[in-house]
Every structure is written in C-alpha cells, then in structure tokens.
Amino acid sequence: MLLRMTHFVHSLHDQANLFQLPIELILVEWNPPADRPLFSELDIWPGSDDYFTFRIITVDADHHARFPYSSRIPLFQYLAKNIGIRRATGRFVLATNIDIILSDTLFEVLARRSLRAGYHYRLDRWDVDFSDVPPLVPHEERQRMCVENVKFIAHRFGALYPKPPSPGLSPADGLAQLANELQAVIDERWESLLLYSPYIFQYHPMHFNGCGDFALFATEDWFRLRGYLEEPIHSWHTDSIFLIQAQEAGIVELFTGLHRPAYHISHDAGWAAAPLARHPSTDFVFTREEGENGTGRVRIDPRYVARIGDADLAAYVDHVRGMGAFALNGEDWGAPHTAFQERVQ
C-alpha cells in the first residue's frame, strides 16, 4: 500500500506544479497500527510548495474503537473521507483513494478552473499493473507506464479490455489511441454492453463503476448533502448511495470523456479479506427533518447489516426515487467538533 500511496502523492505534486493549479491534498490516516510509524513521520513525501499543500490528519485507535464492528473492520473508509471533506479549504473537493493517478489530460481540464457547482464529475477508471514501477520515476514516465500497462477499464457498462497501444507513442498519443479503440468498441457493441452491464446499472443508469475512486463535487454540494453515509459498516456501495442521493438533489452527472481517465494501481481485493455476517435486507427508516436549506434527512438503520449488498442498494433506489433532496447524516457529519492530530508536510 505504501508503494501505491507514494505514486499517488508524488503524481499529484508533480501535476500541481506542471499545470500550476494550487491543490490541497488531505490524507486521513484512520486507526494507524501501533507498531508502525505514522504517515506524517515518514520522509518519503514531497514538501508543500506554492502549488501543493499536503495535510495529514490522524484519526487514532481510540476514536475508531468507539464504533460497532471496530474490531472486525479496521478502516471506516467513508467516515474518514467525511473528516477530510469537512476540513478542506478549496471550492471543489475530489474524494479519492491512495492508489489513484490522475491522467494529465484530466488534470489539464481541472487546471482551466471551469468546474461548477450543481454538477458531479465522473470518469472511467483504468486499472493498471504497476508491480515493476519504482515510486520515484519522472512524471512523464509514470504517465507512460500507466498507458502501457492497462489491464482493464471500469466503464459505465462494465469492464472493457483494450489492446496495448502501439510501441513508442507518447503518453498522450497512447492514451488517445486507446480511447479511440474504446469508442469504436462501444459504438459497435453498445446494446450487448448495456445488457450485461453491472448489476446496479439495471436499477439506476448512472456511472457507478469505480465511483468511490473519483467523486468530484463543489464544496457547497458536499455540505448540502452532508457527505457520505456515516454508519460503521463496510464501505461496499456507500459510494453508490451517495451518487443516487446527489441525483435526487438535482446534481447533474458530467462524464469527463473516454480520453480523460483516472488510473488505478491494481491490487488484491482488500475488502474481501474478512467475511462479514449480514442480514438479507437493510431496514430503511425514513424521516423528514427539514433543515435551514430545506433539505430533508433520510435515516438508514443498519442494525442487522455489516455491509450494504446489491439487493439492499436496489431497495434503497426504490425508496428514494423521486424523493428530491435529502441527507443521510446530521449536521455533525465529518466530526467537525473533534480535534484530530494534523501535520502539514
């Protein structure tokens, strides 16, 4: 994980300076192992500069232990993300993970500073094999290795498997070649792709595939929706629930295009490491708590569930369709009144 994280942090640092876009990276270290150094104590990170600010927030084991299932789930991913989102200072916040590398074609668009509130920005995730790539390679080489080592693409209609790009191409040209091939495949096979699309797509035609790795919203929209569902359960489908909530609130999905992906450094499925007992369905308790902005609140009672499965998600869609704006959390989402250890690198 540390190798993947090193690629992630250095890539963002390099892109912020290359495109001269000031960004703030907030890394939330949740429940760090007591027998290892904290991330903030490592000397492998780039320092903050005019275009890159790196903040590390540490959520200690005592805070983690307050939650049910804390002995079985060592990381409550979306509670951690809410803590970072709540403390971000930018006008737009990208919730992502520590094994993601943004493409230069995507970052170039971000650097135009043309994002708008009321939209959420989605893209395809390209899974890449980085097993032989050292962490501190030059930026262009890292981008080239991403393009040349694509295993599959997490598209709206499911996994797509492109042919490797022609040898000797630049990262931009190699990416463009793959994107053009993908478009040709989609144009030719879109009916069958739709038929065999991911389970969730049959219930709601949004781009859910890999949505936990890239969720870009205006800060005001994150606050209007009160962040991700805050329940001490496994993170499975929590990201999908938030996208459905956003659409019900009138926030429009914008796809960045086939040629502006995010790369995901491939790894084993860590979520499957420990089987979790679950009830066949989730209890949904709906209440309307009107806030100052008119946003209601929907409660999801997870008393018998350690994670949200496909059937639970389908039930959620049925319950909230046409409901309009609602929130899943109270106004104290993201633990705003808790002082966590923080260090700027």
C-alpha positions as CSV (number, residue, x, y, z in Angstrom):
1,M,0.0,0.0,0.0
2,L,2.8,2.4,0.8
3,L,4.3,2.0,-2.7
4,R,0.9,2.8,-4.3
5,M,0.5,5.8,-2.0
6,T,3.9,7.1,-2.9
7,H,2.9,7.1,-6.6
8,F,-0.3,8.8,-5.7
9,V,1.2,11.7,-3.7
10,H,4.1,12.4,-5.9
11,S,1.9,12.3,-9.0
12,L,-0.4,15.0,-7.6
13,H,2.6,17.1,-6.5
14,D,4.1,16.9,-10.0
15,Q,0.8,17.8,-11.7
16,A,0.0,20.7,-9.4
17,N,3.3,22.3,-10.4
18,L,3.3,21.2,-14.0
19,F,-0.1,22.8,-14.6
20,Q,0.2,25.5,-12.0
21,L,-3.0,24.6,-10.2
22,P,-2.9,25.1,-6.5
23,I,-4.3,22.0,-4.8
24,E,-4.6,20.8,-1.2
25,L,-4.2,17.1,-0.5
26,I,-5.7,15.9,2.7
27,L,-4.7,12.4,3.7
28,V,-6.8,10.9,6.5
29,E,-4.9,8.2,8.3
30,W,-7.6,6.2,10.1
31,N,-6.7,3.8,13.0
32,P,-2.9,3.6,12.3
33,P,-1.2,0.4,13.5
34,A,0.5,1.0,16.8
35,D,3.7,-0.9,15.7
36,R,4.4,1.3,12.7
37,P,5.3,4.9,12.2
38,L,2.6,7.4,11.3
39,F,2.5,8.5,7.7
40,S,3.3,12.0,8.8
41,E,6.6,10.7,10.3
42,L,7.9,9.2,7.0
43,D,10.4,11.2,5.0
44,I,9.2,10.0,1.5
45,W,6.7,12.7,0.8
46,P,7.2,15.8,-1.3
47,G,7.1,19.0,0.8
48,S,4.3,21.6,0.4
49,D,5.1,24.5,-2.0
50,D,3.3,27.3,-3.9
51,Y,1.0,24.8,-5.8
52,F,0.8,21.8,-3.5
53,T,-0.2,21.7,0.2
54,F,-0.1,18.3,1.9
55,R,-2.0,17.9,5.1
56,I,-2.1,14.6,7.1
57,I,-4.9,14.1,9.6
58,T,-4.6,11.2,12.0
59,V,-7.7,9.5,13.5
60,D,-6.4,7.5,16.4
61,A,-7.3,4.0,17.5
62,D,-9.4,5.3,20.4
63,H,-11.7,7.2,18.1
64,H,-12.0,4.1,15.9
65,A,-12.9,1.9,18.8
66,R,-16.0,3.9,19.6
67,F,-17.8,2.4,16.7
68,P,-19.6,-1.0,16.4
69,Y,-17.7,-3.5,14.2
70,S,-14.4,-1.7,15.0
71,S,-12.7,-5.0,15.9
72,R,-13.7,-6.5,12.6
73,I,-13.4,-3.5,10.2
74,P,-10.1,-1.7,10.7
75,L,-10.9,1.2,8.4
76,F,-14.2,3.0,8.1
77,Q,-13.3,4.5,4.7
78,Y,-16.2,6.9,4.3
79,L,-16.2,8.2,7.8
80,A,-12.5,9.0,7.2
81,K,-13.4,10.7,3.8
82,N,-16.0,12.9,5.5
83,I,-13.5,14.1,8.0
84,G,-11.2,15.2,5.2
85,I,-14.1,16.7,3.1
86,R,-15.3,18.7,6.2
87,R,-11.9,20.2,6.7
88,A,-11.0,21.0,3.1
89,T,-10.5,24.7,2.2
90,G,-11.0,24.5,-1.6
91,R,-14.1,25.4,-3.6
92,F,-14.2,21.9,-5.0
93,V,-13.3,18.6,-3.3
94,L,-12.3,15.4,-5.0
95,A,-12.9,12.3,-2.8
96,T,-10.5,9.7,-4.0
97,N,-8.2,6.9,-2.8
98,I,-4.5,6.5,-2.2
99,D,-3.9,4.2,-5.3
100,I,-5.2,6.6,-7.9
101,I,-3.1,8.5,-10.5
102,L,-4.9,11.2,-12.5
103,S,-4.2,11.4,-16.2
104,D,-2.6,14.6,-17.5
105,T,-5.5,15.0,-19.9
106,L,-7.8,15.2,-17.0
107,F,-5.6,17.4,-14.9
108,E,-5.3,19.8,-17.8
109,V,-9.1,20.3,-17.7
110,L,-9.1,20.8,-14.0
111,A,-6.4,23.5,-14.4
112,R,-8.8,25.6,-16.5
113,R,-10.8,26.2,-13.3
114,S,-14.1,25.9,-15.1
115,L,-15.9,23.5,-12.7
116,R,-19.3,24.5,-11.5
117,A,-21.5,23.8,-8.5
118,G,-24.6,21.7,-9.2
119,Y,-22.6,19.1,-11.1
120,H,-20.6,16.0,-10.2
121,Y,-17.8,14.9,-12.4
122,R,-17.4,11.2,-13.3
123,L,-14.8,9.3,-15.4
124,D,-13.6,5.9,-16.4
125,R,-11.1,4.1,-14.1
126,W,-8.3,2.4,-15.9
127,D,-6.7,-0.4,-13.8
128,V,-3.0,-0.6,-14.4
129,D,-0.3,-3.1,-13.4
130,F,2.4,-1.1,-11.5
131,S,4.2,-4.1,-9.9
132,D,7.5,-3.2,-11.5
133,V,7.4,0.6,-11.5
134,P,9.6,2.3,-8.9
135,P,7.9,5.0,-6.8
136,L,10.1,8.0,-7.8
137,V,10.1,7.8,-11.6
138,P,9.8,11.1,-13.5
139,H,6.3,12.3,-14.1
140,E,6.1,11.6,-17.8
141,E,7.4,8.1,-17.3
142,R,4.8,7.4,-14.7
143,Q,2.1,8.6,-17.1
144,R,3.6,6.5,-19.9
145,M,3.7,3.4,-17.7
146,C,0.0,3.9,-16.8
147,V,-1.0,3.9,-20.5
148,E,1.2,0.9,-21.4
149,N,0.1,-1.3,-18.5
150,V,-3.7,-1.1,-18.7
151,K,-5.4,-4.4,-17.5
152,F,-9.0,-3.3,-17.9
153,I,-11.2,-0.3,-17.9
154,A,-14.1,0.2,-15.5
155,H,-16.6,1.8,-17.8
156,R,-20.2,2.7,-17.2
157,F,-21.3,-0.5,-19.0
158,G,-18.8,-2.7,-17.2
159,A,-15.2,-3.9,-17.7
160,L,-13.6,-3.4,-21.1
161,Y,-10.3,-4.9,-22.2
162,P,-8.3,-2.8,-24.7
163,K,-5.3,-3.9,-26.7
164,P,-2.0,-2.4,-25.7
165,P,-1.1,0.9,-27.5
166,S,1.4,0.9,-30.3
167,P,5.0,1.0,-29.1
168,G,7.0,4.2,-29.0
169,L,4.0,6.5,-28.5
170,S,4.0,9.4,-26.1
171,P,1.7,9.1,-23.0
172,A,-0.8,11.5,-24.7
173,D,-0.8,9.7,-28.0
174,G,-1.0,6.2,-26.4
175,L,-4.0,7.3,-24.3
176,A,-5.7,8.8,-27.4
177,Q,-5.2,5.6,-29.3
178,L,-6.8,3.5,-26.5
179,A,-9.7,6.0,-26.1
180,N,-10.4,5.8,-29.8
181,E,-10.4,2.0,-29.7
182,L,-12.8,2.1,-26.8
183,Q,-15.2,4.4,-28.6
184,A,-15.2,2.0,-31.6
185,V,-16.0,-0.9,-29.3
186,I,-18.8,0.9,-27.6
187,D,-20.3,2.1,-30.9
188,E,-20.3,-1.5,-32.2
189,R,-21.4,-3.3,-29.1
190,W,-23.4,-0.9,-27.0
191,E,-26.6,-3.0,-27.0
192,S,-24.8,-6.0,-25.6
193,L,-22.8,-3.9,-23.2
194,L,-26.0,-2.4,-21.9
195,L,-27.5,-5.9,-21.5
196,Y,-24.5,-7.2,-19.5
197,S,-23.8,-4.0,-17.6
198,P,-23.1,-4.1,-13.8
199,Y,-26.0,-5.2,-11.5
200,I,-26.6,-1.8,-10.1
201,F,-26.9,-0.2,-13.6
202,Q,-30.2,-2.1,-14.1
203,Y,-31.7,-0.1,-11.3
204,H,-30.2,3.3,-11.9
205,P,-28.4,4.3,-15.2
206,M,-25.5,6.3,-13.6
207,H,-21.8,5.7,-13.9
208,F,-21.3,3.7,-10.7
209,N,-18.3,1.7,-11.8
210,G,-15.3,2.7,-9.6
211,C,-17.2,5.8,-8.3
212,G,-15.6,5.5,-4.9
213,D,-12.2,6.3,-6.5
214,F,-13.3,9.6,-8.1
215,A,-16.2,11.8,-6.7
216,L,-15.7,15.5,-7.6
217,F,-18.2,18.0,-6.3
218,A,-18.3,21.6,-5.3
219,T,-17.7,22.0,-1.6
220,E,-21.1,23.6,-1.2
221,D,-22.7,20.5,-2.6
222,W,-20.8,18.2,-0.3
223,F,-22.1,20.3,2.6
224,R,-25.7,20.4,1.2
225,L,-25.7,16.6,1.0
226,R,-23.8,16.2,4.4
227,G,-21.2,13.9,2.9
228,Y,-21.2,10.1,2.7
229,L,-23.4,7.8,4.8
230,E,-21.9,7.7,8.3
231,E,-22.5,4.2,9.6
232,P,-19.9,1.8,11.0
233,I,-20.3,-0.7,8.2
234,H,-18.1,-1.9,5.4
235,S,-17.6,0.6,2.6
236,W,-19.3,-1.6,-0.1
237,H,-21.9,0.5,-2.1
238,T,-21.6,3.6,0.2
239,D,-20.2,5.5,-2.8
240,S,-23.2,4.4,-5.0
241,I,-25.7,5.5,-2.3
242,F,-24.1,9.0,-2.4
243,L,-24.4,9.3,-6.2
244,I,-28.1,8.4,-6.1
245,Q,-28.6,10.9,-3.3
246,A,-26.8,13.6,-5.4
247,Q,-29.1,12.9,-8.4
248,E,-32.2,13.1,-6.3
249,A,-31.0,16.5,-5.2
250,G,-30.7,17.7,-8.8
251,I,-27.0,17.5,-9.1
252,V,-26.2,16.5,-12.7
253,E,-23.6,13.9,-13.7
254,L,-21.0,15.1,-16.2
255,F,-18.7,12.5,-17.8
256,T,-15.2,13.7,-18.5
257,G,-14.8,11.6,-21.6
258,L,-13.0,8.4,-22.6
259,H,-9.7,10.2,-23.0
260,R,-9.6,11.8,-19.5
261,P,-9.4,8.8,-17.1
262,A,-8.0,8.2,-13.7
263,Y,-5.6,5.3,-13.4
264,H,-6.0,2.8,-10.6
265,I,-2.9,0.9,-9.4
266,S,-4.3,-2.7,-9.4
267,H,-4.2,-4.8,-6.2
268,D,-5.9,-7.6,-4.4
269,A,-9.5,-7.0,-3.2
270,G,-8.8,-5.9,0.4
271,W,-12.5,-5.6,1.2
272,A,-12.8,-9.4,0.9
273,A,-10.2,-10.2,3.5
274,A,-12.7,-10.8,6.3
275,P,-16.2,-12.2,5.7
276,L,-18.9,-10.2,7.4
277,A,-22.2,-11.5,8.7
278,R,-25.2,-9.7,7.2
279,H,-28.9,-9.7,7.3
280,P,-30.7,-10.4,3.9
281,S,-32.0,-6.8,3.8
282,T,-31.4,-3.4,5.3
283,D,-34.1,-1.7,7.4
284,F,-34.9,1.7,5.9
285,V,-36.4,4.2,8.4
286,F,-37.4,7.4,6.6
287,T,-37.9,10.7,8.4
288,R,-38.1,14.2,7.1
289,E,-36.1,16.6,9.2
290,E,-36.2,19.9,7.5
291,G,-33.0,22.0,7.8
292,E,-32.4,25.6,7.1
293,N,-31.7,24.9,3.4
294,G,-34.9,22.8,3.0
295,T,-33.0,19.5,2.8
296,G,-34.7,16.6,4.4
297,R,-32.9,13.7,6.1
298,V,-33.3,10.0,5.4
299,R,-32.3,7.5,8.0
300,I,-30.9,4.1,7.1
301,D,-31.0,1.7,10.1
302,P,-28.1,-0.8,9.8
303,R,-28.8,-2.7,13.0
304,Y,-28.6,-6.1,11.2
305,V,-26.1,-5.4,8.4
306,A,-22.3,-5.1,8.3
307,R,-22.3,-4.1,4.7
308,I,-24.8,-3.0,2.0
309,G,-25.3,-5.6,-0.7
310,D,-26.8,-5.4,-4.2
311,A,-30.3,-6.2,-3.0
312,D,-30.1,-3.6,-0.3
313,L,-29.0,-1.0,-2.8
314,A,-31.9,-1.9,-5.1
315,A,-34.3,-1.4,-2.2
316,Y,-32.7,2.0,-1.4
317,V,-33.2,3.1,-5.0
318,D,-36.9,2.1,-4.9
319,H,-37.3,4.0,-1.6
320,V,-35.7,7.3,-2.6
321,R,-36.6,7.6,-6.3
322,G,-38.4,10.9,-6.9
323,M,-37.9,11.9,-3.3
324,G,-35.9,15.1,-4.0
325,A,-33.2,16.5,-1.8
326,F,-32.4,14.5,1.4
327,A,-29.5,13.9,3.7
328,L,-28.3,10.7,5.3
329,N,-26.4,12.4,8.2
330,G,-26.9,15.0,10.8
331,E,-25.3,18.4,10.8
332,D,-22.4,17.0,12.8
333,W,-21.2,14.8,9.8
334,G,-17.4,14.7,9.4
335,A,-16.8,15.1,13.2
336,P,-16.4,18.9,13.0
337,H,-16.0,19.4,16.7
338,T,-13.4,16.7,17.2
339,A,-9.7,17.9,17.2
340,F,-7.6,15.3,15.4
341,Q,-3.8,15.4,15.2
342,E,-2.8,17.2,12.0
343,R,0.5,17.9,10.3
344,V,1.4,19.9,7.1
345,Q,4.3,18.3,5.3
